[in-house]
Amino acid sequence: MARRPLHLQGVRVSAPARRVLKLKLRQARLHTVCESARCPNLGECFSRPAAAFLILGSRCTRRCGFCAVEKGTPLLPDPGEPAAVAEAARELGLSHVVVTSVTRDDLADGGAAQFAATIREVRRALPAARVEVLTPDFGGKRAAIRTVAQAGPDVYNHNLETAPGLYARVRPGADYRRSLELLRMVKALQPGIITKSGLMLGLGETAAEVEAALDDLLSAGVEVLTLGQYLAPSRRHLPVARYLEPEEFVAWAEIGKAKGFRQVFAGPLVRSSYHAEEIMNSEL
């Protein structure tokens, strides 16, 4: 099935325009993590407009207890997807393009080649735009991590998500040390890439566990940190253990900055891709 071009010139971004944007994304057969993960910021971001493209299909091979993205057997990667993402980013006039994906443990390279192709296509369509990728762990395969890093994104994001003691319940199939090693490897391969990671708070972690995770991220070379409140997408997902007070996020931001992160963005609705462009426009 051929992709349909995304036509957005002249669209006035308002509530109706949000619906137009959604329709046109569907017509172009593109997915966004904003919709697939039921992000609470979707309305605001689509109104700007901004979106985090979700490549490699809409079905994930893992079953993380916090995530609303559809689980199941994915389709084969679409070779036309990288160019379609680039064209959509161009039509939207994006100056900061965020690309993420479902986890594809069924693929030999975990989908790394599709990430690299998407980076190249976006560079071709929007030479002045920054490209931020938010990748899965690729099963720790060093060749796959190298493929994405050497494609040259401006920002490489991989979320730690939670404390190691909660991984079995929150991120089955993932490994805390493997995620840290990925971030460390990216920085070693491409020192000029900005490395970024994030944690969800309110899943049952202790303050000491959060501090330890921040120290681990710093030791892995991570420069930008995001901290947000976990919100259960549905009753079928992990329940919220605790809702943090806004002042607690302020305190964590101060702790992170004092520890040495170049930037820390913390708040109840902060997500790894939320206001990504503004984060990169801040003093880094």
N, C-alpha and C positions, 0 to 999 in steps of 0.2 A: 504494500500500500504506500503510495507516494505521500511525502509530507506536504502539507499546505503551508505556504509562506505566512509569516506573522506580520500583519499590517497594523501598525499602531500610530502612525503619524497623524497628528491632529486630534488624538484622543485626549479629552480633558479629564484629568484624574480626579474623580469624585466617586461617590458610592456607586452610581451606575457604571462608571468607568472601571471600577473594580470587577464588576461582573463581565464587562467586555474583555478585560485582561484575562480573566479566567477562561472565558470562551475561546479566545484566540490562542492561549497556551494549549488548550485541548485540541484545537484545530491543527496546530503544529505538532501535535502528539508529543508534547513535552510535559515533564513532571516537575513539581517543585517540592522541596522538603517542607516548605511552609504549609502546604495542604496535606501532604502525606503524613506528616508527624503531628498534624492538628496544632500548629503553633498558635499560642494565644495572641501573638502580634500580627497575625496574617492581615487583618483589615488595615492596620496602620501601614504596613510595609507595601501592600498592593496599592495603596492610595498614593504612595510617593512618586513613582512606582519603584519597588525593589522586590527582588525575589532571589531565592537560592535554588539554582537548578539542580534537580536530582537526576543523575544519569544512571545508565545501566539498568533501566527498567524501574518498576515500582514495587517489586517483590524482593524481600530480603531473605537470605538463607539462614539467618540467626533469629533467635527468639528472645531478645532482651526484654526484661520485664517492665521497662519504663516506656518503651517506644511504641507508637501507634502505627508505624509503617507496616504495610501488609506483609505477612509472612507466607512463604510457600516456594514452589519451584519456579524460578524466573525463566523468562524467554531468553533466547540468544541475544547478545548485544546488537544493537542496530548500528550498522556502519554509517548511516546518515545522521546519527544523533549529534556528533561533535559539530558538524556544520550547521545543524538546525539550532543548537544552543548559541553558537556565535551569531547567527542571523537574528535570533530573538534579542540577544544582548544589544546588537547594533540598532535594531528598530526601537528598542526601549531607551536608547541613548545612555546606556549605563557606562559610568566611568570606573566602576569597581564591580567586577563580575565574580560571584561566588558559585562554585561548583562543588557539589557533594554527590554521594551515591549511596545506594543500598550496599550491604555487604554481599559479595559474590564469592563465597567459598567454593562454588561449583566450577569456577574458572581457574585455569592454571596460574594465571598472573593476578587473580583477584580483581581484574578489571583495570589494572594499571595502564595498559595500552590505550584504553578508552579515555582515561583521564589525560594522558599525554596528548592524544589527538585533539581533545577538546581545548586544552591550553593552546595548542598551536593554531587551531581554527579561530579562537577568540583573538589571539595576537594578530592574525591576518586581517580579521574584520575590524578590530578596534585596536590599532597599534598603541594608542595613548592610554588605554585602560589598564588598570591593575587587575590581576587575576589572583583570586584566593581559592585554594582547594581545601576541602574538609574531607579527609579520606578515612576509610576503614583501616584496619591494621594489616591487611593483605596476608594474614596468617603468619606474619613475621618474615615473609620472603624478601630477602635483601635485594634481589634483582628487581622485584616489583616496586619496592620503595625507591630504588635508584632510578627506575624509569620515570616516575612522576617527578622526583626532585630535579632530575636533569632536564626535564621539559621546561623548567624555569618559572614556576609560579612566583608571584611576589610574596605571597603569604602561604605557608603550609600549616594547616590546622589539623590536629588530631586530638580528639577529646579523651581525657582520662576518665571522665564521667563521675567516678565515685571512688571511695576509699577501697583499698585492696581487700579488706575483710568482707566487703559487700558484693564482690564480683560474682561469686557463685549464684547469688540470688538476682542481682541486677543485670549482669552482663555475662550470662553463660556462653561459653565459646570464646570469650575474650581472656586476655591475660594482662595483668597490671604491668609486670616487668616488660612484657613484649611491647606494650604501648609506649612505655618510657624509652625503650631501645629504638623504636621507630623515630621518635622525636630527636633523640641523640644522633642517630644516623643521618637524618636530613640536615641537621646543622653542621655535621662534619663534612658531608658531601658538598653542600652549598651554603657557606657561611653568610652569604648576602641575603638569603631568604629569611624573612621574618617568621619565626615559629610561634605557634599559638596553641593553647589548649584550654579546656574548661571543665568545670565540675558542677554537678547538680547538688544542691544542698537540701536537706529535709528528708533523706532516705533512711536515716538512722545512724549516720556517721557521728562521731564525736568531734569536738573541737581539736583535740590532739591529733586525730586522724587527718583532719583537714590540713592542719599545719604541716604534718609529715608529708602529705601529698604535695603541698606547695614547695617544700624543700626538694622533693624528688624531681618536680618539674623544673625547678631552677637548675638543679644539677644536670639535667638533660639538655639545658640550653634554651629552654622556653622563655620567650620575651614578653608575650602578651597573654594575659589570663582573663577568663570570663567566669563569673560565678552567678548562678541563678537559682531560683526556687524550683524544686521539682513539683510539677503539677500532674496528677494522674490523668491521662487522656480519657480513661473510662473506668468503670468499676471492675473491668477485667484485668486492669493493669495493677502494678504494685501500688499500694496505698501510700499516701503521704504520712510519714512518721511525725513530722513537725513542720509547722509554718514559721519561718524565721521572721522576726521583726525587721522593719526597714533599717533600723539603727545597726542591726547585726551585719547587714551587708556593707554599710559604711565602714564599720570596724574591720571587716575582712579586707576591704579595699585598702585601708590604711596599713594593715598588716602585710598585705602582699607588696605594696610599694616599699615599705620599710625593709622587707626581705630582699628586694632587688629586682622585681619585675619592672620592665620599662613602662608598662601600662597595665592597669587592673580595672576591669569594668564589672561591677557587682550590683545586683538589684533583683527584686523578685521576678521581673519579667526579662531579665537579661538572658539571651541565648547566644550560642557561639557565632551565629551569623547575623544577629540583630544589630543594626546600625554599623555593620562591618566597615562601610566606607568612612563613617565619621571616626571610628576607632583608628583607622589608618591615617586619617587627616590630622589626628591629634599629635602631640609632640612625641615622636619616636626617634 
